[in-house]
């Protein structure tokens, strides 16, 4: 029996398992705070998009893709998307790139960080002379409101989140390039060390 193919398969399986484990990095814990780095949030967003929103009974479909997260100094994060729109079953046409800023909230039901009161700050058209007309802006704002309410921009791993379920959230904010949620108890005593990031 040739051991080389077997070793190759074992090596390939090891790489796949490592990739699966690393697909969602564990959050960091310090006292009552749990934090997630911007790169981990970006990785989560990359796996959550593109997203398509139907409007006007399916006559219009707006697709958001290529999310780009930035966490500047201050208490709001920045998020950019490419937007494309399709009408009456036609192929999507690129509209441009929208940039928004948002506060942050933590939702114990979804076990994740959500946008809080996002606002559209800038639009770069895909074509010269393009603009974000009032109808498209209205559709985008409706999508943003729905997305912020229902969908997290980062979801805590269920094994960690299950330990946090009984705790009260005191605040959620952007801090030092990370998304941070503060609970009412010291997490170090509740979350097993093996679940945490470095």
Secondary structure, DSSP 8 states (H G I E B T S, - for coil): --HHHHHHHHHHHHHHHHHHHHTS---EEETTEEEEEHHHHHHHHHHH--EEEEEGGGTEEEEEEEEEEE--SSS-EEEEEEEEEEETT---EEEEEEEEEEEEEEETTTTEEEEEEEEEEEEEESSTT----HHHHHHHHHHHHHHHHH--SEE--HHHHHHHTTS-EEEEEEETTEEEEEESS-GGGTS-GGGS--
